[in-house]
């Protein structure tokens, strides 16, 4: 479905619960990028609005449609996908602010629904080696070596690593965790301040 359609999300939630049964776990992973990292005046308002509709409003609408049903049953877990771009200043003037808002949304819903047995967390991936990212690398639009060097471990994030983090946060093993934003970034955040001190120390 098109997650920018609030009506479509609500219809899907109602249909799944009617035909399959109660939903106890929700992962919101629908996401679009804004394109090139350009100055804010060069981001078309149509692009900004589309990133808002999918990345923020779609996440909010999915949380509301499924989360209110979870809250009525007093059980459930939700994981939203944010981004490290929502945690630091970047030249992604549409994508970054929307991901920052997803983090805030997650914290608000965790407080709202926690008393009714629903946990809400989010994950902030770093540079993930998705098929689309690989195409950008192959086309020379992104520098894999540079992205790997930006993190403490010297690696890009594998899609499976994001999935494993989501599976953990949705599981009963994480029943004591709500309202957190878990970076899965191979240490990009912790490494980002080291250039001020001359960069990360060589591994050898």
N, CA, C and O of each residue as an XYZ file, in Angstrom:
816
protein
N       0.840     -1.190      0.000
C       0.000      0.000      0.000
C       0.873      1.236      0.000
O       2.080      1.159      0.230
N       0.257      2.375     -0.258
C       0.935      3.661     -0.209
C       0.803      4.190      1.214
O      -0.290      4.565      1.639
N       1.918      4.222      1.956
C       1.839      4.628      3.361
C       1.559      6.117      3.521
O       1.315      6.580      4.635
N       1.589      6.877      2.422
C       1.216      8.282      2.536
C      -0.297      8.461      2.601
O      -0.786      9.569      2.825
N      -1.031      7.382      2.407
C      -2.495      7.423      2.489
C      -2.941      6.918      3.855
O      -2.865      5.722      4.140
N      -3.407      7.837      4.696
C      -3.876      7.468      6.027
C      -5.053      6.504      5.929
O      -5.166      5.565      6.717
N      -5.925      6.744      4.958
C      -7.106      5.893      4.793
C      -6.708      4.469      4.400
O      -7.318      3.506      4.865
N      -5.694      4.332      3.552
C      -5.248      3.004      3.126
C      -4.635      2.232      4.288
O      -4.837      1.024      4.412
N      -3.884      2.930      5.138
C      -3.280      2.262      6.299
C      -4.352      1.759      7.245
O      -4.291      0.620      7.707
N      -5.324      2.593      7.534
C      -6.385      2.196      8.458
C      -7.185      1.028      7.886
O      -7.555      0.111      8.619
N      -7.451      1.056      6.586
C      -8.187     -0.041      5.948
C      -7.389     -1.336      6.034
O      -7.956     -2.401      6.275
N      -6.058     -1.248      5.836
C      -5.227     -2.443      5.922
C      -5.204     -2.995      7.337
O      -5.308     -4.207      7.529
N      -5.069     -2.122      8.332
C      -5.042     -2.572      9.721
C      -6.338     -3.285     10.079
O      -6.319     -4.335     10.722
N      -7.457     -2.719      9.664
C      -8.755     -3.328      9.955
C      -8.904     -4.668      9.243
O      -9.431     -5.621      9.817
N      -8.441     -4.745      7.996
C      -8.576     -5.987      7.234
C      -7.701     -7.089      7.818
O      -8.147     -8.229      7.942
N      -6.458     -6.764      8.180
C      -5.569     -7.776      8.751
C      -6.158     -8.334     10.040
O      -6.166     -9.547     10.250
N      -6.651     -7.448     10.905
C      -7.195     -7.909     12.183
C      -8.464     -8.734     11.980
O      -8.736     -9.654     12.752
N      -9.241     -8.410     10.946
C     -10.474     -9.152     10.691
C     -10.199    -10.509     10.055
O     -10.860    -11.492     10.387
N      -9.221    -10.574      9.136
C      -8.995    -11.796      8.372
C      -7.901    -12.686      8.942
O      -7.933    -13.901      8.745
N      -6.932    -12.106      9.646
C      -5.794    -12.874     10.161
C      -5.822    -12.967     11.683
O      -5.627    -14.039     12.255
N      -6.065    -11.842     12.323
C      -6.104    -11.819     13.774
C      -5.360    -10.624     14.334
O      -4.823     -9.813     13.580
N      -5.326    -10.510     15.654
C      -4.682     -9.368     16.296
C      -3.204     -9.252     15.934
O      -2.498    -10.255     15.834
N      -2.752     -8.032     15.741
C      -1.350     -7.749     15.451
C      -0.663     -7.355     16.755
O      -1.089     -6.418     17.431
N       0.391     -8.070     17.099
C       1.135     -7.789     18.329
C       2.464     -7.103     18.080
O       3.064     -6.560     19.008
N       2.940     -7.119     16.822
C       4.232     -6.511     16.497
C       4.119     -5.719     15.198
O       3.493     -6.166     14.236
N       4.734     -4.536     15.184
C       4.704     -3.685     14.004
C       6.091     -3.111     13.770
O       6.705     -2.558     14.683
N       6.582     -3.243     12.546
C       7.834     -2.610     12.137
C       7.527     -1.633     11.014
O       7.067     -2.035      9.946
N       7.779     -0.359     11.249
C       7.571      0.668     10.234
C       8.886      0.931      9.519
O       9.775      1.587     10.061
N       9.007      0.417      8.300
C      10.268      0.548      7.568
C      10.122      1.236      6.216
O      11.109      1.380      5.494
N       8.907      1.667      5.855
C       8.737      2.374      4.584
C       9.510      3.684      4.637
O       9.456      4.406      5.633
N      10.229      3.987      3.559
C      11.167      5.099      3.632
C      11.567      5.518      2.229
O      11.746      4.669      1.355
N      11.709      6.814      2.004
C      12.280      7.297      0.752
C      13.371      8.318      1.077
O      13.336      8.978      2.115
N      14.335      8.432      0.172
C      15.394      9.415      0.315
C      14.999     10.691     -0.425
O      14.033     10.704     -1.188
N      15.746     11.748     -0.192
C      15.410     13.016     -0.843
C      16.192     13.249     -2.114
O      15.942     14.227     -2.818
N      17.148     12.363     -2.433
C      18.002     12.589     -3.589
C      19.335     13.168     -3.154
O      19.880     12.762     -2.127
N      19.857     14.092     -3.905
C      21.166     14.658     -3.624
C      21.152     15.550     -2.381
O      20.130     16.142     -2.033
N      22.304     15.632     -1.725
C      22.462     16.509     -0.567
C      22.761     17.910     -1.071
O      23.912     18.250     -1.348
N      21.715     18.721     -1.188
C      21.841     20.067     -1.758
C      21.426     21.102     -0.713
O      20.795     20.747      0.282
N      21.764     22.361     -0.917
C      21.316     23.403      0.014
C      19.791     23.425      0.125
O      19.096     23.004     -0.800
N      19.270     23.911      1.248
C      17.818     23.831      1.466
C      16.996     24.541      0.405
O      15.895     24.098      0.078
N      17.517     25.639     -0.138
C      16.750     26.364     -1.150
C      16.664     25.595     -2.455
O      15.878     25.948     -3.334
N      17.474     24.535     -2.591
C      17.433     23.727     -3.812
C      16.608     22.455     -3.647
O      16.494     21.663     -4.583
N      16.036     22.256     -2.468
C      15.148     21.103     -2.255
C      13.741     21.508     -2.673
O      13.136     22.351     -2.009
N      13.202     20.946     -3.738
C      11.850     21.317     -4.167
C      10.833     21.039     -3.056
O      10.946     20.044     -2.341
N       9.853     21.914     -2.919
C       8.841     21.695     -1.893
C       8.077     20.393     -2.130
O       7.607     19.761     -1.185
N       7.958     20.001     -3.392
C       7.288     18.727     -3.682
C       8.079     17.568     -3.104
O       7.492     16.613     -2.594
N       9.417     17.636     -3.177
C      10.265     16.594     -2.599
C      10.145     16.601     -1.086
O       9.993     15.548     -0.466
N      10.212     17.793     -0.484
C      10.092     17.913      0.972
C       8.766     17.322      1.445
O       8.728     16.577      2.424
N       7.689     17.654      0.753
C       6.372     17.158      1.143
C       6.274     15.649      0.995
O       5.662     14.979      1.826
N       6.876     15.111     -0.063
C       6.804     13.669     -0.282
C       7.582     12.915      0.800
O       7.126     11.879      1.284
N       8.762     13.435      1.183
C       9.528     12.819      2.270
C       8.727     12.883      3.568
O       8.723     11.926      4.343
N       8.052     14.002      3.805
C       7.189     14.127      4.982
C       6.067     13.104      4.958
O       5.816     12.429      5.956
N       5.395     12.987      3.826
C       4.234     12.101      3.717
C       4.600     10.647      3.987
O       3.862      9.937      4.672
N       5.736     10.199      3.453
C       6.121      8.792      3.582
C       6.848      8.536      4.898
O       6.460      7.653      5.662
N       7.898      9.305      5.162
C       8.780      8.985      6.279
C       8.199      9.342      7.640
O       8.420      8.621      8.613
N       7.461     10.441      7.722
C       6.925     10.858      9.021
C       5.432     10.580      9.145
O       5.005      9.870     10.056
N       4.645     11.130      8.243
C       3.200     10.937      8.374
C       2.816      9.470      8.209
O       1.921      8.984      8.901
N       3.485      8.760      7.299
C       3.188      7.343      7.133
C       3.520      6.544      8.376
O       2.764      5.655      8.767
N       4.661      6.859      9.008
C       5.030      6.190     10.261
C       4.017      6.505     11.346
O       3.585      5.613     12.076
N       3.637      7.770     11.455
C       2.654      8.178     12.470
C       1.323      7.474     12.253
O       0.730      6.952     13.197
N       0.857      7.460     11.013
C      -0.444      6.845     10.724
C      -0.427      5.347     11.008
O      -1.405      4.809     11.527
N       0.670      4.667     10.674
C       0.766      3.233     10.955
C       0.775      2.972     12.452
O       0.116      2.052     12.937
N       1.529      3.792     13.180
C       1.561      3.640     14.637
C       0.172      3.814     15.229
O      -0.246      3.035     16.086
N      -0.538      4.831     14.774
C      -1.866      5.106     15.329
C      -2.850      3.981     14.991
O      -3.585      3.512     15.860
N      -2.857      3.553     13.728
C      -3.833      2.530     13.316
C      -3.623      1.213     14.056
O      -4.579      0.616     14.553
N      -2.371      0.760     14.128
C      -2.094     -0.511     14.796
C      -1.929     -0.333     16.303
O      -2.350     -1.187     17.083
N      -1.318      0.771     16.707
C      -1.032      0.971     18.121
C      -2.258      1.131     18.975
O      -2.283      0.644     20.106
N      -3.287      1.802     18.473
C      -4.494      1.960     19.276
C      -5.171      0.614     19.521
O      -5.777      0.396     20.570
N      -5.063     -0.280     18.552
C      -5.631     -1.618     18.740
C      -4.804     -2.409     19.761
O      -5.359     -3.132     20.589
N      -3.482     -2.268     19.696
C      -2.618     -2.908     20.687
C      -2.938     -2.383     22.083
O      -3.029     -3.151     23.040
N      -3.108     -1.071     22.189
C      -3.370     -0.456     23.487
C      -4.694     -0.937     24.068
O      -4.813     -1.110     25.280
N      -5.683     -1.154     23.215
C      -6.962     -1.667     23.693
C      -6.822     -3.078     24.249
O      -7.516     -3.448     25.195
N      -5.914     -3.871     23.657
C      -5.678     -5.235     24.145
C      -4.621     -5.278     25.240
O      -4.401     -6.312     25.871
N      -3.955     -4.112     25.460
C      -2.945     -3.968     26.503
C      -1.721     -4.854     26.262
O      -1.152     -5.420     27.196
N      -1.332     -4.962     24.996
C      -0.099     -5.665     24.662
C       0.328     -5.283     23.244
O      -0.499     -4.973     22.387
N       1.657     -5.315     23.022
C       2.165     -5.051     21.682
C       3.518     -4.374     21.710
O       3.951     -3.847     22.735
N       4.180     -4.398     20.556
C       5.491     -3.759     20.418
C       5.602     -3.168     19.018
O       5.193     -3.778     18.030
N       6.161     -1.972     18.960
C       6.339     -1.249     17.704
C       7.793     -0.824     17.576
O       8.407     -0.387     18.549
N       8.340     -0.954     16.377
C       9.673     -0.435     16.078
C       9.580      0.438     14.834
O       9.081      0.006     13.795
N      10.065      1.666     14.951
C      10.123      2.591     13.824
C      11.554      2.716     13.335
O      12.495      2.660     14.127
N      11.720      2.885     12.029
C      13.054      3.117     11.484
C      13.307      4.609     11.343
O      12.632      5.299     10.580
N      14.287      5.093     12.089
C      14.726      6.484     11.969
C      16.043      6.484     11.203
O      16.170      5.772     10.207
N      17.012      7.256     11.639
C      18.306      7.319     10.943
C      19.280      8.128     11.778
O      18.877      8.986     12.564
N      20.564      7.849     11.604
C      21.567      8.702     12.239
C      21.494     10.123     11.686
O      21.988     11.060     12.313
N      20.879     10.286     10.515
C      20.687     11.624      9.957
C      19.720     12.450     10.789
O      19.697     13.677     10.694
N      18.924     11.773     11.604
C      18.016     12.465     12.500
C      18.636     12.774     13.845
O      17.988     13.353     14.717
N      19.915     12.381     14.020
C      20.594     12.580     15.298
C      21.734     13.582     15.215
O      22.223     14.042     16.247
N      22.162     13.927     14.018
C      23.259     14.853     13.817
C      22.919     15.801     12.668
O      22.023     15.535     11.867
N      23.646     16.901     12.606
C      23.477     17.836     11.501
C      24.032     17.234     10.220
O      25.175     16.778     10.188
N      23.218     17.231      9.156
C      23.659     16.751      7.845
C      23.090     17.694      6.781
O      22.213     18.502      7.085
N      23.572     17.603      5.546
C      23.006     18.422      4.472
C      21.753     17.804      3.847
O      21.372     18.173      2.736
N      21.121     16.881      4.540
C      19.876     16.268      4.050
C      18.707     17.020      4.674
O      18.162     16.600      5.695
N      18.326     18.135      4.053
C      17.428     19.097      4.681
C      15.963     18.692      4.682
O      15.145     19.371      5.302
N      15.614     17.622      4.016
C      14.268     17.058      4.119
C      14.318     15.756      4.910
O      13.546     15.559      5.849
N      15.215     14.885      4.530
C      15.306     13.552      5.146
C      15.671     13.632      6.630
O      15.023     12.997      7.462
N      16.706     14.412      6.966
C      17.166     14.483      8.349
C      16.106     14.970      9.322
O      15.867     14.306     10.330
N      15.455     16.108      9.063
C      14.425     16.579      9.981
C      13.265     15.603     10.162
O      12.710     15.498     11.255
N      12.894     14.889      9.096
C      11.804     13.921      9.231
C      12.216     12.754     10.122
O      11.408     12.254     10.905
N      13.467     12.318     10.005
C      13.936     11.226     10.843
C      14.082     11.679     12.297
O      13.840     10.895     13.215
N      14.475     12.933     12.511
C      14.500     13.465     13.871
C      13.095     13.460     14.464
O      12.912     13.175     15.648
N      12.113     13.774     13.638
C      10.729     13.766     14.104
C      10.246     12.350     14.419
O       9.453     12.157     15.341
N      10.717     11.365     13.665
C      10.355      9.973     13.959
C      10.880      9.570     15.336
O      10.205      8.852     16.072
N      12.081     10.031     15.683
C      12.633      9.735     17.007
C      11.758     10.364     18.085
O      11.450      9.720     19.088
N      11.357     11.610     17.885
C      10.476     12.270     18.839
C       9.121     11.602     18.929
O       8.575     11.443     20.021
N       8.577     11.212     17.794
C       7.298     10.501     17.765
C       7.379      9.213     18.573
O       6.474      8.893     19.344
N       8.469      8.480     18.391
C       8.668      7.218     19.108
C       8.644      7.446     20.620
O       7.990      6.702     21.350
N       9.346      8.460     21.083
C       9.390      8.736     22.516
C       8.015      9.133     23.051
O       7.619      8.708     24.136
N       7.292      9.948     22.287
C       5.953     10.357     22.721
C       5.009      9.173     22.841
O       4.285      9.050     23.829
N       5.015      8.294     21.829
C       4.106      7.148     21.846
C       4.484      6.151     22.929
O       3.616      5.492     23.501
N       5.789      6.037     23.215
C       6.221      5.141     24.291
C       5.645      5.604     25.617
O       5.211      4.784     26.426
N       5.637      6.904     25.847
C       5.056      7.430     27.067
C       3.542      7.304     27.100
O       2.953      7.044     28.149
N       2.919      7.490     25.949
C       1.454      7.430     25.866
C       0.916      6.025     26.079
O      -0.048      5.826     26.820
N       1.542      5.051     25.429
C       0.994      3.693     25.435
C       1.674      2.747     26.414
O       1.201      1.631     26.624
N       2.789      3.184     27.021
C       3.463      2.324     27.986
C       2.559      1.836     29.105
O       2.595      0.652     29.439
N       1.747      2.711     29.698
C       0.851      2.248     30.762
C      -0.175      1.213     30.313
O      -0.775      0.522     31.137
N      -0.371      1.114     28.991
C      -1.331      0.133     28.468
C      -0.635     -1.045     27.785
O      -1.228     -1.737     26.958
N       0.629     -1.258     28.147
C       1.306     -2.485     27.736
C       1.909     -2.490     26.356
O       2.260     -3.554     25.848
N       2.043     -1.330     25.728
C       2.609     -1.268     24.376
C       3.966     -0.592     24.441
O       4.086      0.531     24.931
N       4.993     -1.281     23.942
C       6.343     -0.724     23.872
C       6.578     -0.125     22.483
O       6.164     -0.697     21.474
N       7.248      1.033     22.441
C       7.555      1.689     21.172
C       9.017      2.115     21.190
O       9.435      2.893     22.049
N       9.790      1.604     20.242
C      11.209      1.935     20.120
C      11.522      2.285     18.674
O      10.688      2.107     17.787
N      12.732      2.786     18.444
C      13.142      3.009     17.058
C      14.615      2.661     16.880
O      15.378      2.579     17.843
N      14.981      2.463     15.650
C      16.348      2.135     15.252
C      16.839      3.229     14.320
O      16.112      3.669     13.430
N      18.071      3.663     14.527
C      18.684      4.643     13.631
C      19.864      3.993     12.914
O      20.971      3.965     13.451
N      19.641      3.472     11.711
C      20.747      2.862     10.967
C      21.718      3.912     10.450
O      21.361      5.071     10.238
N      22.964      3.470     10.253
C      23.951      4.291      9.569
C      23.901      4.013      8.078
O      22.824      3.793      7.523
N      25.051      4.020      7.428
C      25.111      3.746      5.994
C      24.907      2.249      5.772
O      25.786      1.443      6.077
N      23.744      1.885      5.241
C      23.378      0.481      5.059
C      23.651      0.057      3.618
O      23.296      0.762      2.673
N      24.278     -1.089      3.467
C      24.612     -1.583      2.131
C      23.397     -2.280      1.524
O      23.358     -3.505      1.410
N      22.415     -1.481      1.139
C      21.225     -1.985      0.467
C      21.510     -2.142     -1.023
O      22.521     -1.635     -1.511
N      20.643     -2.831     -1.752
C      20.829     -2.904     -3.203
C      20.884     -1.519     -3.858
O      21.673     -1.293     -4.776
N      20.043     -0.595     -3.384
C      20.049      0.756     -3.947
C      21.376      1.465     -3.655
O      21.908      2.179     -4.506
N      21.902      1.260     -2.441
C      23.193      1.851     -2.102
C      24.298      1.276     -2.987
O      25.184      2.005     -3.433
N      24.241     -0.044     -3.241
C      25.249     -0.677     -4.082
C      25.222     -0.110     -5.492
O      26.270      0.067     -6.114
N      24.025      0.177     -5.999
C      23.906      0.789     -7.327
C      24.578      2.157     -7.340
O      25.284      2.501     -8.288
N      24.352      2.943     -6.270
C      24.971      4.263     -6.183
C      26.491      4.158     -6.130
O      27.199      4.973     -6.722
N      26.986      3.152     -5.418
C      28.435      2.934     -5.349
C      28.980      2.553     -6.718
O      30.004      3.077     -7.158
N      28.280      1.623     -7.396
C      28.714      1.168     -8.713
C      28.720      2.309     -9.737
O      29.533      2.316    -10.662
N      27.811      3.267     -9.566
C      27.712      4.391    -10.486
C      28.673      5.527    -10.125
O      28.731      6.546    -10.814
N      29.423      5.339     -9.039
C      30.366      6.361     -8.620
C      29.743      7.518     -7.865
O      30.386      8.546     -7.654
N      28.483      7.352     -7.454
C      27.804      8.437     -6.740
C      28.116      8.425     -5.243
O      27.990      9.451     -4.574
N      28.521      7.278     -4.723
C      28.889      7.156     -3.320
C      30.233      6.445     -3.215
O      30.561      5.595     -4.043
N      30.998      6.796     -2.203
C      32.334      6.243     -1.995
C      32.284      5.259     -0.834
O      32.206      5.665      0.326
N      32.328      3.965     -1.143
C      32.200      2.960     -0.087
C      33.347      3.056      0.923
O      33.119      2.967      2.129
N      34.564      3.235      0.441
C      35.711      3.305      1.344
C      35.567      4.465      2.317
O      35.916      4.347      3.492
N      35.064      5.564      1.833
C      34.883      6.737      2.698
C      33.806      6.489      3.746
O      33.954      6.883      4.903
N      32.725      5.836      3.340
C      31.651      5.543      4.293
C      32.122      4.554      5.351
O      31.793      4.693      6.529
N      32.892      3.558      4.928
C      33.402      2.581      5.889
C      34.367      3.238      6.880
O      34.355      2.927      8.071
N      35.187      4.133      6.381
C      36.185      4.781      7.238
C      35.545      5.724      8.254
O      36.173      6.081      9.251
N      34.306      6.126      8.007
C      33.646      7.081      8.900
C      33.181      6.447     10.201
O      32.894      7.162     11.161
N      33.097      5.100     10.258
C      32.627      4.416     11.457
C      33.767      3.822     12.261
O      34.848      3.575     11.728
N      33.527      3.594     13.539
C      34.572      3.078     14.421
C      35.036      1.684     14.018
O      36.204      1.348     14.212
N      34.145      0.867     13.460
C      34.516     -0.499     13.111
C      35.070     -0.621     11.697
O      35.605     -1.666     11.327
N      34.942      0.455     10.896
C      35.438      0.406      9.527
C      34.569     -0.414      8.600
O      35.056     -0.953      7.606
N      33.291     -0.516      8.911
C      32.379     -1.311      8.079
C      31.103     -0.548      7.800
O      30.716      0.339      8.562
N      30.452     -0.897      6.704
C      29.090     -0.432      6.472
C      28.123     -1.380      7.165
O      28.485     -2.501      7.522
N      26.914     -0.930      7.349
C      25.892     -1.733      8.022
C      25.265     -2.695      7.022
O      24.888     -2.295      5.921
N      25.155     -3.963      7.406
C      24.461     -4.953      6.586
C      22.961     -4.895      6.896
O      22.564     -4.624      8.029
N      22.142     -5.149      5.887
C      20.691     -5.109      6.099
C      20.273     -6.079      7.204
O      19.362     -5.785      7.978
N      20.934     -7.227      7.277
C      20.592     -8.220      8.294
C      20.825     -7.677      9.700
O      20.106     -8.038     10.632
N      21.813     -6.823      9.855
C      22.107     -6.266     11.172
C      20.984     -5.354     11.651
O      20.682     -5.318     12.843
N      20.372     -4.627     10.743
C      19.217     -3.808     11.096
C      18.034     -4.704     11.450
O      17.327     -4.455     12.427
N      17.826     -5.744     10.654
C      16.722     -6.674     10.908
C      16.878     -7.369     12.258
O      15.895     -7.552     12.977
N      18.096     -7.755     12.604
C      18.332     -8.426     13.880
C      18.043     -7.500     15.055
O      17.498     -7.933     16.071
N      18.405     -6.232     14.920
C      18.108     -5.272     15.979
C      16.605     -5.088     16.135
O      16.099     -5.004     17.254
N      15.890     -5.027     15.013
C      14.438     -4.883     15.064
C      13.791     -6.103     15.698
O      12.879     -5.977     16.514
N      14.265     -7.285     15.320
C      13.712     -8.524     15.883
C      13.900     -8.566     17.396
O      13.014     -9.009     18.127
N      15.056     -8.103     17.858
C      15.301     -8.065     19.306
C      14.341     -7.113     20.008
O      13.736     -7.473     21.018
N      14.198     -5.897     19.477
C      13.344     -4.909     20.138
C      11.872     -5.313     20.129
O      11.112     -4.911     21.010
N      11.470     -6.104     19.140
C      10.088     -6.569     19.085
C       9.851     -7.784     19.976
O       8.706     -8.105     20.292
N      10.919     -8.459     20.382
C      10.789     -9.718     21.110
C      10.578     -9.485     22.605
O      10.775     -8.381     23.114
N      10.172    -10.554     23.294
C      10.001    -10.490     24.749
C      11.327    -10.297     25.469
O      11.345     -9.888     26.630
N      12.439    -10.584     24.795
C      13.742    -10.363     25.414
C      13.992     -8.881     25.681
O      14.836     -8.525     26.503
N      13.254     -8.022     24.983
C      13.396     -6.574     25.165
C      12.195     -5.989     25.903
O      11.897     -4.803     25.760
N      11.506     -6.808     26.686
C      10.273     -6.337     27.321
C      10.502     -5.208     28.320
O       9.556     -4.514     28.692
N      11.743     -5.016     28.760
C      12.042     -3.917     29.669
C      12.489     -2.655     28.947
O      12.897     -1.690     29.593
N      12.421     -2.644     27.619
C      12.944     -1.522     26.836
C      11.809     -0.836     26.079
O      11.102     -1.473     25.298
N      11.641      0.449     26.311
C      10.690      1.243     25.525
C      11.163      2.687     25.471
O      11.791      3.188     26.404
N      10.847      3.347     24.357
C      11.207      4.744     24.190
C      12.657      4.981     23.827
O      13.136      6.110     23.931
N      13.377      3.942     23.400
C      14.797      4.127     23.070
C      14.987      4.292     21.565
O      14.170      3.844     20.761
N      16.075      4.940     21.217
C      16.512      5.045     19.831
C      17.843      4.323     19.740
O      18.849      4.805     20.261
N      17.859      3.182     19.087
C      19.048      2.333     19.019
C      19.815      2.583     17.717
O      19.330      2.208     16.650
N      20.993      3.203     17.773
C      21.791      3.353     16.558
C      22.386      2.007     16.133
O      22.929      1.276     16.962
N      22.283      1.688     14.865
C      22.949      0.526     14.273
C      23.808      1.100     13.161
O      23.411      1.123     11.996
N      24.994      1.564     13.539
C      25.772      2.405     12.638
C      27.252      2.058     12.583
O      28.039      2.810     12.008
N      27.644      0.934     13.169
C      29.057      0.547     13.226
C      29.929      1.676     13.789
O      31.073      1.868     13.375
N      29.358      2.409     14.738
C      30.145      3.413     15.434
C      30.348      4.719     14.700
O      31.298      5.447     14.987
N      29.463      5.035     13.747
C      29.585      6.311     13.044
C      29.413      7.483     14.002
O      30.144      8.471     13.929
N      28.441      7.362     14.900
C      28.175      8.458     15.828
C      29.355      8.699     16.765
O      29.742      9.844     16.998
N      29.923      7.629     17.296
C      31.024      7.817     18.248
C      32.297      8.272     17.538
O      33.139      8.944     18.134
N      32.436      7.906     16.270
C      33.646      8.291     15.532
C      33.568      9.709     14.983
O      34.592     10.293     14.628
N      32.361     10.268     14.909
C      32.182     11.545     14.215
C      32.896     12.701     14.886
O      33.187     13.698     14.225
N      33.190     12.606     16.182
C      33.867     13.700     16.881
C      35.384     13.522     16.933
O      36.094     14.444     17.334
N      35.888     12.363     16.537
C      37.324     12.093     16.632
C      38.189     12.920     15.672
O      39.344     13.185     16.008
N      37.701     13.342     14.503
C      38.548     14.174     13.649
C      39.060     15.437     14.349
O      40.124     15.953     14.006
N      38.304     15.926     15.322
C      38.745     17.091     16.094
C      40.051     16.816     16.844
O      40.818     17.728     17.151
N      40.279     15.523     17.131
C      41.488     15.119     17.865
C      42.473     14.371     16.970
O      43.355     13.666     17.461
N      42.322     14.524     15.682
C      43.256     13.916     14.744
C      42.758     12.634     14.106
O      43.481     12.020     13.320
N      41.534     12.211     14.425
C      40.948     11.027     13.811
C      41.104      9.794     14.668
O      41.794      9.821     15.687
N      40.463      8.708     14.256
C      40.549      7.441     14.963
C      41.982      6.921     14.908
O      42.692      7.148     13.928
N      42.405      6.222     15.965
C      43.759      5.659     15.973
C      43.820      4.484     14.998
O      42.837      3.754     14.869
N      44.930      4.283     14.315
C      45.073      3.143     13.404
C      44.887      1.829     14.156
O      45.251      1.723     15.327
N      44.324      0.834     13.485
C      44.061     -0.447     14.140
C      45.344     -1.217     14.402
O      45.388     -2.034     15.322
N      46.391     -0.980     13.617
C      47.636     -1.705     13.790
C      48.562     -0.934     14.743
O      49.674     -1.384     15.022
